[in-house]
């Protein structure tokens, strides 16, 4: 850990400090609340308001998500030139406009244009948000602010999904209300980010970038981006594949799925900050490696559950989910620290924009892996994901020395 980090924190301190931390947290929560409100009904929303069939909507969403990826290199360079906050606010305004357009216009063409703009703006937002956190965080508080962004995201997503499940009506008018409410929530988020106080400690130098960023030539960053993408595929596969496996292969009641995801969300929300405080004492490369390895607990539990029943099966799944969630917490925190800490200050936007290409590819690959595995031989899915965890851990630990003391022990945004 960097000396400034140790001096700035007491052993019992968990919550982040600094001007604007409350407004930053509220803005992040408001954004996640809007996303969580929309996410569970997204496919039905597009089908209902576009008037297109489900297969057409699915194809358009996949194509536009992939088509948006090349633009992210340009988005990253814009972040480096003008700063992350203007890009974040602009991306939120564009997102809000997309939902207004979905409510206003129907048809495949309008759907394609809107979802393409939505994909680009969403990736731009994900590029800029951690850099805004680094820009606002006082010296030695960077990892705490990054952890806070994850806490409010998980809490907002859960609350938003719960509210939507209660109030949204499965009808054209209900989905129109969903779109307008989402747009209003996103605009409120943009306004909140606009009034968060500025600090004299920028995450990177805004203005003219004199050195052209080539993140694909930075082997250390490229390695972390690839490993993070692989572990993201695993997390997305669990999110979409576990409900199908539990209900169809294990023949368990539907409430089981809700309970397992409630355990996941509860642990992530309650323990993100305190566990992140403990993880700061260890090199993030090692935390990322062992965090991914703990994913094996859930895969093993799902495989073993097929040979048990009753209370034993339920305990296996709950225990596996708890350990997996702690690993997920470690992975997200360590990956954020490395992805934001490895790039030079003046090129963080370009690097994180490049990383979003891998994130977008992961979201496209995961559904294919899940559907093909579950349609053929379901246990193969968990064995495949176990292989991903083992290989990722081996690669990270095998190359840890390449990161050096500063990259392995420093805190994002605090490295020189």
SULPEUR-V380275 format. One record per helix or strand. SS is the DSSP state (~ for helix, > for strand). FROM is the first residue (numbers start at 0). LEN is the number of residues. If there is no record, write none. Layout:
BEGIN
<<SS;FROM;LEN> <SS;FROM;LEN>>
END
This chain:
BEGIN
<<~;2;6> <~;20;19> <~;41;9> <~;53;14> <~;68;14> <~;83;21> <~;107;29> <~;141;26> <~;171;24> <~;214;3> <~;218;31> <~;253;26> <~;283;10> <~;295;10> <~;309;32> <~;344;32> <~;378;20> <~;399;10>>
END
